[in-house]
């Protein structure tokens, strides 16, 4: 892809403004020329309201054969990079609208960012959430200072109610879109990374339907250095961005159900601005499996002490899955953009990731029901340094010879090599050992 010295020249064919039913109920997503100066202005204006998050060298570098720098956007106050775009959006509103207030209707990082920053700017803010929203999310938005109203059983019910309240009371109905103001705020991430890590070769961003972070940051990075490779990563289950780029317009994946695990990564492609920026400035978009995302979450937790969600881990997942082999030996920055994962889901994700990483395994075998036989099995496990997590004995429904017992054991190992060693040791002593495949 040919990149010229100024990204303005690449963006002159932006689509015209999409008219809205009422300027009082929705923020018009006018496609305006996104210049580097807009991103610089956003960085100056929001510098006191958001964190300049670190972009630190990672211990994962040796494991994947490249210099990895992690941009830790999950350290923002609400745990998400969306704060940058939201704050600039709110600060850009006319004073009259700031006085009347804003309203949102979504269980998302965008809503939490609006709740927090609107309250900090003393803008009345209302968040409409469905009754199925997790109680922790409701409590968090209230703690940020928003008036939270539970309405309807689905997200669509909440959105319709929010639009009605906006029309009746003069609130500005906000939803995540790709206006020039919002993209400029998100683009400040690219600006910061360029300053923090000299001689960058590539930057990896989460993509998916809501690709504003990818698009805005690409505009900043390509302006500063056209030779920096910008890569987007989305899920194989919801390849919305790749489908939209191929079609030439925003599309909706029929399989896309906005799965709670994926968050915004599984959302529909929300605008032409982001899509055009991505098509012109992004060098590559790759897709990764759910298994790669889970292992990426595990790696970040172990090596960086970072608890992130799927959206935050998906960038690193491209390295875990080997999707960008051309980056070996290069200096690569990865944006870890979000850390809002519910505790019950975190527990499930880590347990599943340990299994996928061959560090928790289960096997069954049959031994004689005589004194000492169980202790011999435990001696083998102790000698192989496997940690027993669970062990069960089944006598009643064993179909082999009489006076035998089936043992079902779950153990933890160090890595795949350790698991293979344990398996060989057990097969040598118990040839009928059966391993539960993950």
C-alpha positions as CSV (number, residue, x, y, z in Angstrom):
1,X,0.0,0.0,0.0
2,X,1.4,3.4,-1.0
3,X,1.5,5.9,1.8
4,X,2.0,9.6,1.1
5,X,3.6,12.1,3.5
6,X,0.3,13.6,4.7
7,X,-2.7,11.4,5.5
8,X,-5.1,14.3,4.5
9,X,-4.5,13.4,0.8
10,X,-5.8,9.9,1.5
11,X,-9.0,10.9,3.1
12,X,-10.6,13.5,0.7
13,X,-13.2,11.0,-0.6
14,X,-15.0,10.7,2.7
15,X,-18.7,10.2,2.5
16,X,-21.2,13.0,3.1
17,X,-22.9,13.6,6.4
18,X,-25.7,11.1,7.3
19,X,-28.7,13.2,8.3
20,X,-30.2,12.5,11.8
21,X,-33.8,12.7,12.8
22,X,-33.1,15.4,15.4
23,X,-29.9,17.1,16.4
24,X,-31.1,17.1,19.9
25,X,-31.4,13.3,20.2
26,X,-28.2,12.1,18.4
27,X,-24.8,13.3,17.7
28,X,-24.4,13.7,14.0
29,X,-21.6,11.5,12.7
30,X,-20.4,13.9,10.0
31,X,-17.6,12.6,7.9
32,X,-15.1,15.3,8.2
33,X,-11.5,15.3,7.1
34,X,-9.5,13.8,9.9
35,X,-6.2,15.6,10.1
36,X,-3.2,15.0,12.2
37,X,-3.8,18.5,13.7
38,X,-7.2,17.2,15.0
39,X,-5.5,14.4,16.9
40,X,-2.9,16.8,18.3
41,X,-5.6,19.1,19.4
42,X,-7.4,16.3,21.1
43,X,-4.3,15.2,22.9
44,X,-3.7,18.7,24.2
45,X,-7.3,19.1,25.3
46,X,-7.8,15.8,27.2
47,X,-4.3,15.5,28.7
48,X,-5.6,16.5,32.2
49,X,-8.6,14.1,32.1
50,X,-7.1,10.8,31.0
51,X,-4.0,8.9,31.9
52,X,-0.9,8.9,29.7
53,X,-0.6,5.2,30.1
54,X,2.8,3.5,30.0
55,X,4.0,1.6,27.0
56,X,6.4,-0.9,28.6
57,X,8.8,-3.6,27.4
58,X,7.3,-7.0,28.1
59,X,8.9,-10.1,29.4
60,X,7.0,-12.0,26.7
61,X,9.5,-10.6,24.2
62,X,11.9,-13.6,24.5
63,X,9.0,-16.1,24.2
64,X,7.8,-14.7,20.9
65,X,11.1,-13.6,19.4
66,X,10.6,-9.9,19.1
67,X,10.7,-6.7,21.2
68,X,7.2,-6.4,22.5
69,X,6.0,-3.2,24.1
70,X,2.5,-3.2,25.8
71,X,0.5,0.0,25.7
72,X,-1.5,-0.5,29.0
73,X,-4.7,1.4,28.3
74,X,-6.6,-0.8,30.7
75,X,-5.0,1.4,33.4
76,X,-7.5,4.2,32.6
77,X,-9.9,5.1,35.4
78,X,-12.8,3.1,33.9
79,X,-10.5,0.4,32.6
80,X,-10.9,1.2,28.9
81,X,-9.3,3.2,26.1
82,X,-12.8,4.6,25.2
83,X,-12.2,7.3,27.7
84,X,-10.1,9.2,25.3
85,X,-12.7,9.6,22.6
86,X,-15.5,10.1,25.1
87,X,-13.8,12.9,27.0
88,X,-13.0,14.8,23.8
89,X,-16.5,14.3,22.6
90,X,-18.0,15.7,25.8
91,X,-15.6,18.6,26.0
92,X,-16.5,19.5,22.4
93,X,-20.3,19.8,23.1
94,X,-21.9,23.3,23.1
95,X,-22.3,24.7,26.6
96,X,-26.1,24.7,26.2
97,X,-26.1,20.9,25.5
98,X,-23.7,20.3,28.4
99,X,-26.2,22.1,30.6
100,X,-29.1,19.9,29.4
101,X,-27.2,16.6,29.7
102,X,-26.5,13.4,27.8
103,X,-28.0,10.0,27.8
104,X,-26.7,6.6,26.8
105,X,-28.2,3.1,26.6
106,X,-25.6,0.3,26.5
107,X,-23.8,-2.1,28.8
108,X,-20.3,-1.3,27.4
109,X,-17.0,0.4,28.1
110,X,-18.3,3.4,26.1
111,X,-21.2,3.9,28.6
112,X,-19.0,3.6,31.6
113,X,-16.6,6.2,30.1
114,X,-19.6,8.6,29.4
115,X,-20.9,8.1,33.0
116,X,-17.5,8.9,34.5
117,X,-16.4,11.8,32.4
118,X,-19.8,13.5,32.1
119,X,-20.0,13.5,35.9
120,X,-16.5,14.9,36.2
121,X,-17.4,17.7,33.7
122,X,-20.6,18.3,35.7
123,X,-22.8,17.3,32.8
124,X,-26.0,15.6,33.8
125,X,-25.7,12.0,32.6
126,X,-28.3,9.2,32.4
127,X,-27.6,5.6,31.6
128,X,-30.4,3.2,30.6
129,X,-29.6,-0.4,31.2
130,X,-31.7,-3.5,30.6
131,X,-32.8,-5.6,33.6
132,X,-30.4,-8.4,32.4
133,X,-27.3,-6.2,32.9
134,X,-24.8,-7.5,35.5
135,X,-25.3,-5.9,38.9
136,X,-21.6,-5.0,39.1
137,X,-21.9,-2.9,35.9
138,X,-25.0,-1.1,37.3
139,X,-23.2,-0.3,40.5
140,X,-20.1,0.9,38.8
141,X,-22.0,3.4,36.6
142,X,-23.8,4.7,39.7
143,X,-20.5,5.0,41.5
144,X,-19.1,7.1,38.6
145,X,-22.0,9.6,39.2
146,X,-24.6,8.7,36.6
147,X,-28.3,8.3,37.1
148,X,-28.9,4.7,36.1
149,X,-32.3,3.5,35.1
150,X,-33.2,-0.1,34.5
151,X,-35.6,-0.6,31.6
152,X,-36.6,-3.4,29.4
153,X,-35.3,-6.9,29.0
154,X,-33.2,-6.3,26.0
155,X,-30.6,-3.7,24.8
156,X,-33.1,-2.6,22.1
157,X,-35.7,-1.8,24.7
158,X,-33.2,0.3,26.6
159,X,-32.2,2.2,23.5
160,X,-35.7,3.0,22.4
161,X,-36.5,4.3,25.9
162,X,-33.3,6.4,25.9
163,X,-34.2,8.0,22.6
164,X,-37.7,8.8,23.9
165,X,-36.3,10.4,27.0
166,X,-33.8,12.4,24.9
167,X,-36.6,13.8,22.7
168,X,-38.8,14.6,25.6
169,X,-36.2,16.3,27.8
170,X,-33.6,17.7,25.4
171,X,-30.9,15.3,26.3
172,X,-28.3,14.4,23.7
173,X,-28.5,10.7,23.0
174,X,-25.0,9.3,22.6
175,X,-24.0,6.0,21.0
176,X,-20.6,4.9,19.9
177,X,-20.0,6.0,16.4
178,X,-17.1,7.2,14.2
179,X,-17.5,11.0,14.2
180,X,-14.3,12.9,13.6
181,X,-14.2,14.2,17.2
182,X,-14.5,10.7,18.7
183,X,-11.9,9.2,16.3
184,X,-9.5,12.1,17.0
185,X,-9.7,11.3,20.7
186,X,-9.0,7.7,20.2
187,X,-6.1,8.5,17.8
188,X,-4.2,10.0,20.7
189,X,-3.1,6.4,21.6
190,X,-1.1,6.3,18.4
191,X,0.4,9.7,19.1
192,X,1.6,8.6,22.6
193,X,3.1,5.3,21.4
194,X,5.1,7.0,18.8
195,X,6.6,9.3,21.5
196,X,7.1,6.5,24.0
197,X,8.8,3.8,21.9
198,X,11.5,5.0,19.4
199,X,12.1,3.2,16.1
200,X,8.8,1.3,16.1
201,X,8.4,-1.3,13.3
202,X,4.8,-2.2,13.9
203,X,1.7,-1.5,16.1
204,X,-1.1,-4.0,16.8
205,X,-4.6,-2.9,17.6
206,X,-7.9,-4.7,18.4
207,X,-10.3,-4.4,15.5
208,X,-13.7,-6.0,15.0
209,X,-16.8,-4.0,14.4
210,X,-15.8,-1.0,16.6
211,X,-12.6,-0.2,14.9
212,X,-12.4,3.4,15.8
213,X,-9.2,2.9,17.9
214,X,-7.5,1.2,15.0
215,X,-8.6,3.8,12.4
216,X,-7.8,6.9,14.5
217,X,-4.5,5.7,15.7
218,X,-3.5,4.6,12.2
219,X,-4.1,8.2,11.0
220,X,-1.7,9.5,13.6
221,X,1.0,6.8,13.1
222,X,1.0,7.0,9.3
223,X,1.3,10.7,9.4
224,X,4.3,10.5,11.8
225,X,6.0,7.6,10.0
226,X,4.5,6.0,6.9
227,X,6.8,3.0,7.3
228,X,5.3,1.8,10.6
229,X,3.1,-1.2,10.0
230,X,-0.4,-1.0,11.5
231,X,-2.2,-4.3,12.1
232,X,-5.7,-4.9,13.2
233,X,-6.9,-8.1,15.0
234,X,-10.4,-9.5,15.2
235,X,-12.0,-12.8,16.1
236,X,-12.5,-15.6,13.6
237,X,-16.0,-16.0,15.0
238,X,-16.9,-12.4,14.1
239,X,-14.8,-11.3,11.1
240,X,-16.9,-8.1,10.7
241,X,-14.1,-5.8,9.6
242,X,-12.7,-8.1,7.0
243,X,-16.1,-8.7,5.5
244,X,-16.8,-4.9,5.5
245,X,-13.5,-4.1,3.8
246,X,-14.1,-6.8,1.2
247,X,-17.7,-5.4,0.6
248,X,-16.5,-1.8,0.6
249,X,-19.2,-0.8,3.0
250,X,-20.2,-1.6,6.6
251,X,-21.8,-5.0,6.9
252,X,-23.3,-7.0,9.7
253,X,-22.1,-10.6,10.3
254,X,-25.1,-12.8,10.5
255,X,-23.3,-14.9,13.2
256,X,-22.6,-11.8,15.3
257,X,-24.6,-11.9,18.5
258,X,-22.5,-9.5,20.6
259,X,-21.3,-12.3,22.8
260,X,-20.6,-10.9,26.3
261,X,-17.1,-12.5,26.3
262,X,-16.0,-10.5,23.2
263,X,-17.6,-7.2,24.1
264,X,-17.2,-4.6,21.4
265,X,-15.0,-6.9,19.3
266,X,-18.2,-8.7,18.2
267,X,-20.2,-5.6,17.4
268,X,-21.4,-4.6,14.0
269,X,-19.3,-2.3,11.8
270,X,-20.6,1.1,12.9
271,X,-19.5,3.6,10.3
272,X,-17.9,4.6,7.0
273,X,-15.4,6.9,8.5
274,X,-13.6,4.2,10.4
275,X,-13.9,1.8,7.5
276,X,-12.4,4.2,5.0
277,X,-9.5,5.1,7.3
278,X,-8.9,1.4,7.9
279,X,-8.9,0.5,4.3
280,X,-6.5,3.3,3.4
281,X,-4.1,3.3,6.3
282,X,-4.1,-0.2,7.9
283,X,-1.6,-2.6,6.4
284,X,-3.1,-5.9,7.6
285,X,-6.1,-7.3,9.4
286,X,-5.9,-10.8,10.8
287,X,-8.3,-13.1,12.7
288,X,-7.6,-15.2,15.7
289,X,-9.4,-18.1,17.4
290,X,-11.1,-17.9,20.8
291,X,-8.5,-20.3,22.1
292,X,-5.7,-17.9,21.2
293,X,-7.5,-15.1,23.0
294,X,-7.8,-17.1,26.2
295,X,-4.2,-18.1,26.2
296,X,-3.3,-14.4,25.6
297,X,-5.3,-13.5,28.6
298,X,-3.4,-16.1,30.6
299,X,0.0,-14.8,29.4
300,X,-0.9,-11.2,30.3
301,X,-2.0,-12.3,33.8
302,X,1.1,-14.4,34.5
303,X,3.8,-12.2,32.9
304,X,2.4,-8.7,33.3
305,X,0.0,-9.1,36.3
306,X,-2.6,-7.7,33.9
307,X,-6.2,-8.8,34.2
308,X,-7.8,-8.0,30.9
309,X,-10.9,-9.0,28.8
310,X,-11.1,-10.4,25.3
311,X,-10.9,-7.0,23.7
312,X,-7.7,-6.2,25.7
313,X,-6.0,-9.5,24.9
314,X,-6.9,-9.9,21.3
315,X,-3.9,-7.9,20.0
316,X,-1.4,-10.1,21.8
317,X,-3.4,-13.2,20.5
318,X,-2.1,-12.4,17.0
319,X,1.4,-13.1,18.3
320,X,0.4,-16.1,20.3
321,X,-1.2,-17.6,17.2
322,X,1.7,-16.8,15.0
323,X,-0.4,-14.7,12.6
324,X,2.3,-12.1,12.0
325,X,5.5,-14.1,11.4
326,X,7.0,-11.1,9.5
327,X,7.4,-9.3,12.8
328,X,10.1,-11.7,14.2
329,X,13.0,-9.7,15.4
330,X,11.1,-6.4,15.0
331,X,10.1,-3.8,17.6
332,X,6.3,-4.2,18.1
333,X,3.8,-2.3,20.2
334,X,0.6,-4.0,21.3
335,X,-2.4,-2.0,22.6
336,X,-4.0,-3.7,25.7
337,X,-7.1,-1.6,25.5
338,X,-9.6,-2.9,28.1
339,X,-9.7,-4.7,31.5
340,X,-13.4,-4.9,32.3
341,X,-14.0,-8.6,32.8
342,X,-16.6,-9.8,35.3
343,X,-15.2,-12.0,38.1
344,X,-17.2,-15.1,37.3
345,X,-16.2,-14.9,33.6
346,X,-12.5,-14.3,34.6
347,X,-12.6,-17.6,36.6
348,X,-14.0,-19.5,33.7
349,X,-11.5,-18.0,31.2
350,X,-8.4,-18.8,33.3
351,X,-9.6,-22.3,34.0
352,X,-10.2,-22.9,30.3
353,X,-6.9,-21.3,29.3
354,X,-4.9,-23.5,31.6
355,X,-6.5,-26.6,29.9
356,X,-5.8,-25.2,26.4
357,X,-2.2,-24.6,27.4
358,X,-1.9,-28.3,28.5
359,X,-1.2,-27.3,32.1
360,X,-4.4,-28.8,33.6
361,X,-5.2,-32.3,32.4
362,X,-7.4,-35.2,33.3
363,X,-6.9,-38.9,33.0
364,X,-8.6,-42.1,34.1
365,X,-7.2,-45.6,34.8
366,X,-8.2,-48.8,36.5
367,X,-6.3,-50.2,39.5
368,X,-6.9,-53.1,41.8
369,X,-8.9,-52.3,44.9
370,X,-6.2,-53.5,47.2
371,X,-4.4,-51.7,50.0
372,X,-1.4,-49.8,48.7
373,X,-2.3,-49.5,45.0
374,X,-3.7,-46.0,45.4
375,X,-0.6,-44.9,47.3
376,X,1.6,-46.3,44.4
377,X,-0.3,-44.0,41.9
378,X,0.1,-41.0,44.2
379,X,3.9,-41.8,44.5
380,X,4.2,-41.7,40.7
381,X,2.4,-38.3,40.6
382,X,4.6,-37.0,43.4
383,X,7.8,-38.3,41.7
384,X,6.7,-36.5,38.4
385,X,6.0,-33.3,40.4
386,X,2.4,-33.1,39.3
387,X,0.0,-31.3,41.5
388,X,-3.2,-33.2,42.2
389,X,-6.3,-30.9,41.9
390,X,-9.0,-33.5,42.2
391,X,-9.2,-37.3,42.5
392,X,-12.3,-39.5,42.4
393,X,-12.8,-43.3,42.7
394,X,-15.6,-45.2,41.0
395,X,-16.3,-48.8,42.2
396,X,-20.0,-49.5,41.5
397,X,-20.1,-48.9,37.7
398,X,-16.7,-50.3,36.7
399,X,-17.1,-52.7,33.8
400,X,-13.8,-54.4,34.1
401,X,-12.9,-57.4,36.4
402,X,-14.1,-57.6,39.9
403,X,-12.4,-55.9,42.8
404,X,-11.0,-53.0,40.7
405,X,-11.6,-49.3,41.0
406,X,-11.6,-46.6,38.3
407,X,-9.6,-43.5,39.3
408,X,-10.3,-40.2,37.6
409,X,-7.6,-37.6,38.4
410,X,-7.2,-33.9,37.5
411,X,-3.6,-32.6,37.8
412,X,-1.7,-29.4,37.2
413,X,1.6,-29.5,35.3
414,X,4.2,-26.8,34.4
415,X,3.9,-26.9,30.6
416,X,3.3,-29.2,27.6
417,X,6.7,-30.9,28.1
418,X,6.0,-31.7,31.7
419,X,2.5,-33.1,30.7
420,X,4.1,-35.4,28.1
421,X,6.6,-36.7,30.7
422,X,3.8,-37.5,33.1
423,X,1.7,-39.2,30.4
424,X,4.6,-41.5,29.5
425,X,5.3,-42.4,33.1
426,X,1.7,-43.3,33.7
427,X,1.4,-45.3,30.5
428,X,4.5,-47.3,31.4
429,X,3.0,-48.4,34.7
430,X,-0.7,-48.4,33.6
431,X,-1.0,-49.2,29.9
432,X,-4.8,-48.6,29.8
433,X,-4.6,-45.0,31.0
434,X,-7.1,-42.9,29.1
435,X,-6.5,-39.1,28.8
436,X,-9.4,-36.7,28.4
437,X,-8.8,-34.7,25.3
438,X,-9.4,-30.9,25.6
